[in-house]
Amino acid sequence: MFRIRRIYDEVLPGNRSALDQVKAIMRSRFSAVPAEEIDQLGRYLRNPFLKRFLAILFVAENLRHRVQGFAFVLHEPQIQFCYLDWIATQTGKSSGGIGGALYDRVRREAAAFGAKGLFFESLPDDARLCPTEALLIDNRKRLSFYEQYGARPIIGTAYEKPYKPDQTCMPHLMFDGLGRTEEPKRDFVRAVTRAILERKYAGYVPADYIEMVENSIDQDPVRLREFRYVKPSAVSAEIPSAPATGLPWFSRTSTSPIMFTSKAMSKPRYEFEAS
């Protein structure tokens, strides 16, 4: 059994313990992320000016208050979008539905904020873009999972283009319309892309690269990739309703069976700075 709750700060002992466990999962799952980025999670929750996003942390914890997985989301109220920054479960354990339940909770929160879309990164499933077979297997599982919600890669842009000569396996920018079926507008996606690259990856990607990627988004509306793994008729994009009272408990088999067992749900651009 597990439940999902939001952590607002690290003041209360229970929240502080949960945050410490989230950091431990991050260190095991995202080894190339700078240590200071992980250490500042609590500050990001308290101070939205640090990243120029409202930071939201959800944890899935069992009856003994052990964190089984988490999702870290960034909300941009002016542009009206949410960005799923991190989602992961404990190392060495299958998700048992925890990953799916966390993603459902993130979608419901984004919709409640009035977001026009939920964005995130996911590694490519094409051998031409990602030549490592082991990664391709995991990538295809993730993209298949997201397609169940109607979430797919944005195509026809330079978002996957490397900003250093030796980079490979650059991530797709994914779009989940949160129940909407229409493709996103060009100016909206341009604003979202600039916000992600300027704020999330501040100090990592150069200004001319950001400008190039933004200008490459020239189709209106922006195109999403055709479904590869799920029939459109099988998509379940409806936002789940919130529970009437309290925090619901889930059994580990009551939610999506996707296995969140790889190193990360998505590989951020930090990874490509590692030697």
N, C-alpha and C positions, 0 to 999 in steps of 0.2 A: 504494500500500500504506500502511496505517496500523495502529497498535496503540493500545490503551487501557491506561493505567496510572493508579494512584492516586498523588497527591502528598500526602505527609504533613506536610511543612514546607518552609521555604525555606532550610534550612541548606546542603544540597549545591548546588554550582553548577548542576547539571542541573535540579534542582527550582526553583531561583531563576529560571533562564532561562524555564522553562515557566510559572511563575507570572506573570512579567512579560508574557509573550505572552497569557496569559489576561486580564490586566488591559487589555491593548490591545484585545482583542476586545470586552471589556465596554464600554470607552469608545466604541467604534464602534457597538455594537449597542444599548446602553442609555444614551443620552445624557442622560436626565433623572435618572439615579441619582446621588446626591451623590458627589462625588469622594472624600470621606473613607471612604465605604462600600466603594468599590473598593480604595482604598489599604490598607485593613485586612484584606484577604483572608488574608494570611499570618498575621496575629494570630488570626483566627478559627480557622484550622487548629490553631494551637498551644494556644489557650485557649478551652475550651468554655463558660467562665463569661461571656464577653462577650455571647453571644447566648442563653445557656442552652440551647444545642443542641450536639451533636457535629457539627462541620463536616467534610464529606468532599468532596474535589475529584478528579474524573477528567478526564484530558486524552487526546485523540486526537491522536497525533503521527505524522508520516511518517518515512521512513528518515533524513532529515536532522535529526530532532528538532525540526521546526517544528510548532507546535500548530495543528491544523486545526479543533478544536472542543473544548468542555469541558462538563462538567455539575457543578454545585455543589449538594450535597445536605445537608440538615439532619436529624439523627436525634435523636428524643426517646425515650430508653429507658424512662422510667416510664409514659408514656401508650402507648408502643409504636407509633409511627408514624414515617414518613419524609416529608420535605417537599422536593420538587424545586424549589429556589430559582431556579436559573438553568440554562439549557441553550441553547447557541448555537454556530454555526460562523462561520468567518471571513467578513467582509463582502465581498460581491461574488463569492462562489463558491457553487456549488450544493453541497448536502450530500454527494452521491455515496454515500449510505449511512452517513455518519458520525453523523448525528443519530439514526438508528435503532439503530445499534450502541451509542451512548452510552446511549440509553434502555433498551436491553436490559441493559446493565451496571448501571445504576441499579436496575432491578427485581431483578436477581439479588442485589445488595448489600442491598437493603431486606429481601428474603426471608431472607437469611442472618442479618440482625439480629433476625429474629423479628417484624418489623413486621406489624401487622394491616392495614396499608394504606399506599399511597403517595399523597400528596396534592400538588397543585400548582394553579396558577392558569392559566387560558386565557381569552382574550377571547371574547365571545359571537359567535355566527353568525347572530343575529337582527337584522334591520334596525331593529326597534323599540328595541333596546337599544344598537345601534352603527350610526349612520346613515351612516358613511363607507364607500362601496362598495369602495374599495381594501383597506381593513382587512377587510371582510367576506370577500373572496375568500381572503385568507391565513388568516383565522380558521377558515373552513370546511375548508381543507386540514388545519390542525392538528387540529381536532376529529375529522375523518375518520381521520387517522393514529392518534390515541389510541384510537378505537373499535376498531381492529384488535386491541388488547390488552384490550378490555372496559372501558377507562377512559372514564367519562362524567361530565357535570356533576351535582352534587348539586342537586336542585330542591326547591321548596317552602320556601325559607328567605329571609332578607333579606341574604344575603351579597353579592348584587349591588347592593344599595341604596346610592346615593351618600351620602357623609357631608358633602358640600358641595353647595350648590344648583346649581352650573354643571357638575357632573360628568356625563359620559356614558361609555358603553362600559366599564362596570365589569366586572371579570373574574368568571368562574365559579370556584367551588371544585370541582376535579376529584378523582375518587376512582378509584384503580386497586386492585382487591382482590388483586392479586398471585397470580392463579390461583384465588382463592375466588369463588364465584358468588353468595353471599348478600349482601344489602345491609347496610351498616354500621349498628350500633346507635346510637340517639340519644345516649346519654350519652358514648359514645366520640367521636362527631363534635362534640359540644359542647365536650369537653375539647380536641380537636384545634383547633377554630376559635379558642377563647380563646388557646391557646398561640401560634398563628400571628399573630393580631392584636396580642396583647400583646408578643410578643418580636420577631417579624420587623418589625412596623410600629410599634415603640415610638416615641412622639413624633409620630406621624402621625395615628393615629385616636384620637378621644377615648374615655374610659372608658364613657360612656353609650352610645356607638355599639356598642362591644364587647358590652355587656350586652344591647342590643337584638337584635343578630345572634344571640347565644347563645340567647336566649329564643325566637327565631323557629324554632329547630330543635326542633319539638314532635312530629314523627311518629317512631314507633318500629316497625320500623326506618326509617331515613332513605331517602327515595326517590332513585333515580337516573333520569336522563332516558332515555326509550326510544331505541333505536338509530335514527339518522337516515341514516347513510352506509354502514353495514356490516350484512349479515345476521348475526343472532346465531350461526348455524351456521358462519359464516366466521371467527369470533373465535378468535384464538390467544393465550390468556391464560396458557398454561403457562410457568413460569419456565425459561429456558434453563440447562442444566447448566454448571458451571464447567469450564474446560479442565483436563486432567489435570496438566500441568506448564507452567511458563513463561507468557509473555505471547503470546497468539496474534496473528498478523498477518492483517489483512483486506484484500481487494482493495476498491477503491472501488465495485464493483458487486455485492459479495457479500451486502449487507445491504439493509434497506428502502430503496426509492428515493425516499422523501419529501424534498422540497426545503426545506431550512432556510435560506431566502434572505431572509426578511422581517427587519424590524428586531429582533425578539425573538420567542422562542417564547411568551412570555406577557408581558403588560404589567402590572408591579406597581403598587401604589398610590402608589409614589414618583412615577410618571408624572403623576399627577393633581394633584401639588403644583406642577408646573411652570407658569409663567405663559405 
